[in-house]
């Protein structure tokens, strides 16, 4: 079997328009994709505003900010990490989150359009996002940041479960 082909019964064909159950499942799948696009977008915005507050571009009184930069400074202090490196890590995290957001938006829009390219786009979006949470869990272990690891693990599991749900709710009637 070619790696580029999905196993029998796992094609990515859109459900028939007259199949109400399949249409409902399709709506759930689309809703899940839009949820993760919105959630990761909000994470990017709150981390960006946090960075702008740290750089004194936004005032300290600015109400919307994640506080994640201060948390990163605290957890990397175990190794006396230079401030420039912590700032670089935070910038990389924001860029990684932004990439996931863009990919989730693309997958959600492909789904809405019925473009027939949904599953590869879904796999890319979840692959990038799950990679971030795996990197966070590895960093949590390396930095002995066990208290925040549970949060990272929970988000990782929620995204993995969502990916599984999207795959299983495809409405493919040929699947057993």
C-alpha positions in Angstrom: 0.0 0.0 0.0 1.3 3.4 -0.9 1.9 5.8 2.0 0.2 8.6 0.0 -3.1 6.6 -0.1 -5.4 6.3 2.9 -6.6 2.8 3.8 -9.8 1.6 2.2 -12.8 3.2 3.8 -10.8 6.2 5.0 -11.1 8.5 2.0 -11.7 12.2 2.4 -14.9 12.6 0.3 -17.5 15.0 1.5 -20.8 13.5 2.7 -23.8 13.6 0.4 -25.7 16.9 0.7 -29.0 15.0 1.4 -27.6 13.0 4.3 -28.7 14.9 7.4 -26.6 12.9 9.9 -23.5 13.4 7.8 -24.2 17.1 7.5 -24.5 17.3 11.3 -21.2 15.5 11.8 -19.7 17.8 9.2 -20.8 20.8 11.2 -19.3 19.4 14.4 -16.0 18.8 12.6 -16.1 22.4 11.2 -16.9 23.8 14.6 -14.0 22.0 16.2 -11.6 23.4 13.6 -13.0 26.9 14.1 -12.7 26.5 17.9 -9.0 25.7 17.7 -8.4 28.4 15.2 -10.0 30.9 17.5 -8.4 29.6 20.7 -4.9 29.6 19.2 -5.5 33.1 17.8 -6.4 34.4 21.2 -3.3 32.8 22.7 -1.2 34.5 20.0 -2.8 37.9 20.8 -2.4 37.6 24.6 1.2 36.5 24.2 1.9 39.4 21.8 0.4 41.9 24.2 2.4 40.4 27.0 5.6 40.9 24.9 4.5 44.5 24.0 4.0 45.2 27.7 7.4 43.7 28.5 9.0 46.0 25.9 7.1 49.0 27.4 5.2 49.5 24.1 2.0 49.0 25.9 1.4 50.3 29.5 1.5 48.0 32.5 -2.1 48.8 33.0 -3.0 47.1 29.6 -5.6 44.5 30.7 -5.2 41.8 28.0 -1.9 40.0 28.4 -1.1 36.3 29.1 1.6 36.7 31.8 3.4 33.9 30.1 6.6 35.9 29.6 7.0 36.3 33.4 6.3 32.6 33.8 9.0 31.7 31.2 11.5 34.0 33.0 10.6 32.2 36.3 10.9 28.6 35.0 14.1 29.3 33.0 15.8 30.9 36.0 16.8 27.4 37.2 19.7 27.5 34.7 20.4 31.3 35.0 19.2 31.7 31.4 20.2 35.1 30.0 17.3 37.4 29.4 18.0 37.7 25.7 17.7 33.9 25.3 14.4 33.9 27.3 13.1 36.6 25.0 14.2 34.6 22.0 12.4 31.5 23.3 9.2 33.6 23.8 9.4 35.0 20.3 9.8 31.5 18.9 6.8 30.3 20.9 4.7 33.2 19.6 5.8 32.4 16.0 5.0 28.7 16.5 1.6 29.5 17.9 1.0 31.9 15.0 1.9 29.2 12.5 -0.6 26.8 14.2 -3.3 29.5 14.1 -2.8 30.1 10.4 -2.9 26.4 9.7 -6.1 25.9 11.8 -7.7 28.8 9.9 -6.7 27.2 6.6 -8.1 23.8 7.6 -11.3 25.4 8.9 -11.8 27.4 5.7 -11.0 24.4 3.5 -13.6 22.4 5.5 -16.2 25.2 5.1 -15.6 25.4 1.3 -15.6 21.6 0.9 -12.3 22.0 -0.9 -11.6 18.3 -0.7 -8.2 19.1 0.9 -9.4 19.2 4.5 -7.7 16.2 6.0 -4.1 17.1 4.9 -4.7 20.6 6.1 -6.2 19.3 9.4 -3.1 17.0 9.8 -0.7 19.9 9.2 -2.5 22.2 11.7 -2.7 19.6 14.4 0.8 18.4 13.7 2.3 21.9 14.2 0.2 22.5 17.3 0.8 19.1 18.9 4.5 19.6 18.2 4.4 22.8 20.3 2.8 21.1 23.2 5.2 18.2 23.0 8.1 20.7 23.1 6.5 22.4 26.1 6.2 19.1 27.9 9.9 18.2 27.2 10.9 21.7 28.4 8.7 21.3 31.5 10.7 18.2 32.4 14.1 19.8 31.6 13.2 22.9 33.6 11.6 20.9 36.5 8.4 22.9 35.9 6.0 20.1 36.9 3.2 22.5 38.0 2.7 23.8 34.5 3.3 20.5 32.8 -0.3 19.4 33.6 -1.7 22.3 31.7 0.5 21.6 28.7 -0.4 17.9 28.9 -4.2 18.7 29.1 -4.1 20.9 26.1 -2.1 18.3 24.2 -4.6 15.6 25.0 -7.5 17.8 24.1 -6.1 18.5 20.7 -5.2 14.9 20.2 -8.8 13.9 21.1 -10.1 16.6 18.8 -8.0 15.2 15.9 -9.3 11.7 16.6 -12.9 13.0 16.7 -12.5 14.9 13.4 -11.1 11.7 11.9 -13.9 9.5 13.2 -16.8 11.9 12.5 -16.0 12.1 8.8 -19.4 10.6 8.0 -17.9 8.0 5.6 -20.7 5.4 5.2 -18.2 2.8 3.8 -16.4 2.6 7.1 -17.4 -0.3 9.3 
